[in-house]
């Protein structure tokens, strides 16, 4: 890709988020979208409440839709493919989209519904082919509308990371299992933070990219995103027809001390541009001075620790979905855990594809399909990718109850 001029990124801040979205879109030169099929692709990856910084604020998506609808006679779609074991429609409804989905002229689609299309990635480093939503061939214009959030495994989740929702069903989990040790070792010479997942996201960007990115910073997530961090209100919108530039500006606003190496997939994608974009200095922002928009937020933790003395977690190469589930499990069920477990007899949990038999005790709960090969080495295997919190709680409670009966 060759960029002859500096990409333009618009930034706006307003307590009335509608005003911020409109101001951003007014500053962007949009193409003629008449008679096009437009996909509004928010990040609705989980069943979660609205305005938590977990899923995209429905109000932001509504404003984007109405803005375009007033200007173009087009077919408008809205959809996503959430994490495994999540009902897409329920995820949208729980996240505050119920009224928006009833809007005339907006068609809700479950991206997992049609048969997928398979695309080869000839230059892919770890990802050589991928199954994507079967709707892709119908879409003329792709709008990525991610919520701005930190990510425990990727640094941050923004416009390009949001495209993971275009991947078909369980194919998404494959991105966490890809291996190319030689290539990764070579890349680590330049950036020690690079992992296979970062490279996989960058490989995906070789074959698909958004035509427009509108980053929702109304309510962002700091700390341990993508779903276990804390909500922070920013009242900010970032928009651009140059997706990587939008991601870079968003990072500059919330992590001003970072460089692109802190979000490796953005660094890799940026390096492929000609000329490359490495910082805000390579971008034309509207307004030109964005210092007043800077609002540092808590970055993702560099190490994951459990602070409960009666809980021992073994985590080796888990995905963010499994790790988020564990942290939500502990946060939401602390009283039950304190009732059932002590420091001398703790709750032992194991997640991740890299655990070994030597990591496990006979009372360890194996969480998720990645641990299936170790069945019999712990006390209980809980299947799922990722297993829902309620099924883990039930398995723990039932197993403790059974043990007490035997004793």
N, C-alpha and C positions, 0 to 999 in steps of 0.2 A: 504494500500500500504506500503510495507517495502522497504526501501532504505538501502542497506548494505554498500555502499560507498558514499562519498560526490558527489553530482551531479556536472556535469561540465557545465560551462557557458562560452562561448567565447564572447569577446568584441573587436571591432575594430573601429578605427576612421580614416577617410580619406576623403579629399575633393572630391575625385573621389569615389562615393558611391559604384560603381561596385567593386573596390578593397576591400572595407570594407566588403561587403557581401561575397566575395570569401574567404577572410582571415578567417572570422568567420566559414564558412562551412568547410573549410579545417581542422579546429581544432576539428571537431565533428566526432564521429564515427557513420556513418549512416548505417542502415541495408541494406541488399540486397533488392532493390526495383524493380528488374526485374519482369515483368509481373504483376505488381501491378497497381491499380487505385489510383492515387494520387490527392487529392484536394488541390489546392492552395487557401486559404481562406484569402484574404486581408480584410481590413476594408474599404468597399465602401458603407457606410450607407446612404449617401446623395448625391444629385446632387450639386457638388461643384467643383471649379476649382482645378487644380493640385498644389502641393507643398505649400499648405496652412496649413498643419498639421491637416486637417479635415479627409481626406481619405489617405490610404496608398499610398506612392509614387510608381507609376507604374514601375519606373526603378528598384526599389528594387525587385519587384515581377518578373520582366523580368530576372534579374540576377539569382534569385533562380531557375526559370524554366530552363534556359539554362544550369546552373550548373548541375542540375539533369538529364536533357535530354542527356547531353554528357556522362553520366555515367551509365544510366539505360534505358533499353527498357521497357517503362511503358506507361500507359494511363494517360495523364495529363488533369485535369479539373481545371477551374477557375470560381469562382462564389461567390455570396453573396445574402443576403436577406435584402435590405435596409429598412428604416423606411417606415411606411404606406404612401400611396399616392405618392410613388417614383418609377419611372420606372427603373428597374435594369440595363438594357442595357444603357440607357441614363446616369445613374449615373456613370457607368464605362467610357463611352465615354467622358463625361464632365470632368472627373477626370484624363484624359490623357492616357487612356488605349486603344485607338482606334487602334494603330499600334500593340500593344501586342496581342490584340484579333485576329489579322490576322496571327499570327505566326503559322507556320506549326507544327502540333503535339500538339497544345493547344486548348482544346474545352471549349468554354464559356457555362456556364449553369446558368439559373435563379433558385436559390434554392427554390423558391416558385412555380415553374411550376408543378412538379408532386404532386399527392396526398400525404399528410403527413403520417408519421408513428407515432404512439402514444406509448410512453414509460412510464412505471410506475417507480416512484422513492420511493421505500418502506421506506427508511430512511430519506426521505425529511422532513425538518422542516416546511417550508411553501409551497413548491412545491411538490405535491404528484404525478403528472403526467405531461407530456409535449408532445406537437406535434412538431416533428422535420421534417426537409426536407426529402422528399421521396427518395432523392439521397443517404441518409446515408448508406443504405444497400449495395450500390455499391462501397463504398469508403474503401480502405484498409489502406491508410496512409493519415492522416489529418495534414496539415501544416497551422498553424495560423500565419498570417503575419500582425500584427496590427501596426498602427501608434502609436507612443508613445505620449499620451496626458493626460492632467489633465481632471478630470470629476467632475462637480459640485455636483453630487449626490453620486458618488462611490469613490471619491478621485482621482483615476486614471483609465484609460482604457488601458489594455495591453493584454497579450496573452489569458487569460481566459475570460475576458470581451468580447473579439472579438468573442467568441463562441455564443454569443447571436444571431448572424447572421444566425445560423443554425436553429433557431426557426422559425416555419412556420407562415408566414403572421402576422395577428393580434394577434396571440398567444403571440407575444413579449410584447404587451401592458399589458398582464395579470400579468407579473412580477411586475408591478407597483401597482397592486390592491390587491395583496395577503395579507391576514391578519392572524396572529396568535399571539394575544396580550400577552398571557401568556409566550410563548416561547421567544418572543422578549424582554419582560421585564426581563426575566432571563438572556438573553445574554447581555443586557444593564448593568447588574451589573459588568460585566468584561470590557465592552467597550461601552461607552455612545453614540458613533457615529454609532453604528449598526442600520440599517434599514431593512425593509422587502426585499428591492431590493438586498441588500448585501447578505442576507441569500438565496434568490432565486438563485442568480448566483452561490453560493457555492453548493446549492442543485443540480443544473444542472451539476456541475463538478463531482457529484457522478456517473453519467451515461455516460459522454462523456468528453474526454480530448484530446488535440492535441498531436500528436506523435513528432512533431517538432515545435518549436516557433522561428520565426525570427522577432525580434522587429525592426521596422523601426524608427530610430531616425535621419533620414536625415533632415527632417523638422518636428519638434515636435510642440505641442500646449501647451502653458502655460496659466494660469489663468482660465477663465471660459469655459473650454471644456465641452462637446465634440465638439461644433461647433462655439462657440461665443468668444473663447479666441484669443490669439495672436500667430502668427507663430514665431518660433525660430529655427534657423538653428544649428543643433548639429553635423551633419556629422558622426553619430554614429550608429552602428548596434550591437545588442545583440542577440545571438542565443544559443539554447540548446534543447536537447531532453527531458529535465526535465522542463516542462512548468512553474511550480510555482517558480522554481529557477531562470528562466529567468525574470519573473516578479519582483522578489525580487532584483535582480541585477539592473534592469532598474530603480527601485525606488531609490536605493542607489546612483545612478549616478545623478539623477535630483532633489531628495529631501533627501539630506544626513542627515537632522535633523529629518526626520520622523522615526517612527517604524511601524510595520505592523498594529497597531491599527488605523492608519490613512487611510488604505485601507482595510476595514473590510472583504470584500469577500476573499482577499488574506490571511488574518489572519486566517479565518475559514478553508479554504482549506489546508493551511499549517499545522494547528493543527491536521489534520487527518492523516498526514504522520507519519510513524514510522521508524526512529526517525523524529521528526518534524524539519522543517527548519524555523528558525526565523530571520536570518540575513545573510549577506554575509560571516560571519565567518563559517557558516555551508556549504559553497559552495566552490568548487574548480574553480577559475576563470582562464581563459587564456586571457591575461597574469595574473600572480599571483597578481601583484600590479596594481590596477585599479584607483589609486588616480588621475592620469593625465586625466582620462576620466570624472571626476566629473564636472558637469556644472549645478549648481542650476538654476531652473526655477521658475517662479511665481506659487505658488500653487493655487488651486481653492479658491474662496472667501468663508469665513465662514458664511457670511450673504449676501443675495441678495438684493440690493437696486437699485432703479431707481433714477438717479440724475437729471431727468428733472422735473422742477418745475410745468410744465403743464401736467404731466402724473402721475396718481395714479394707482399702480398695487397691486391687492390682489392676493397673491399666497399662496395656502395652499395645500401641498402634490402634486405638479405638477410633471410631468416627465421631463426629460432633453430635450426631443424633443419639448414639448410645450414651455418650458422656453427659449430654444435657439431660437425658432421662434419669440417669443416676443422681445427678445433683438435684433435680426436681423431686425425685423420690425421697431423698434425705431431708430436703427443706420442708416438704409437705407432710412427712410422717415421723417427725422427730420424737413426738411423744410416744408413739407406738414402739419405735426403735429403742428408746430409753427404757421402756417397760420390759422388752424382751431380751435386751442384750446389755452386757456390762463390759468393763475394761478387761476383765479376766476371761470373759466369754463373749468376744465381740462378733458383730455381724461382718462376715467376710464376703466380699464381692469381687468378681473378676470379669473384666471386659477387654475386648480387643483381640485382633487376629494374631498378635505376637506373644501371647502368654504361653508359658511352658508348664509341664507337669510339676516341675520343681517349685513353681510359684504358688501351688495350690495346697490347701489343707482339706481334710475330709469333711469339714463343715463349710466349705466355700460354695457360694452360689454362683453358678456360671450363667452370665447374662448375655443373651444374644447368640445368633447363629454362628458368629465367628468363633465361639468357644465350644462348638458342638463336638469337635474332635477330642475334647478332654472329658466327655461324659464318663462318669464312673470314678473320676478323680476327686470330684467335689460331692457335696451332699445333694445338689439339685441343679438341673439344667433347665433354664427358662428360654424357650425358643422365641424367635421373632427377630425382625430386622427393621426397626428395633422393637423389643417387646414393650407393650404399653405399661405404664406405671402401675395400674391396678392389678395386672397379672403378676407382676413382680411382688407386690405387697401380699397378694393372696398366696403365692407360692411360699413366701417366707413365713407367713402366719401358719399355714397348713403344716409346713415342715416342723416348725417349733412345737406346734400342738401334738404332732405325731411323736416327736422325740420325748415329750413330757409323758405321754402315755406309756412309752416303752420303759422310761425310767421308773 
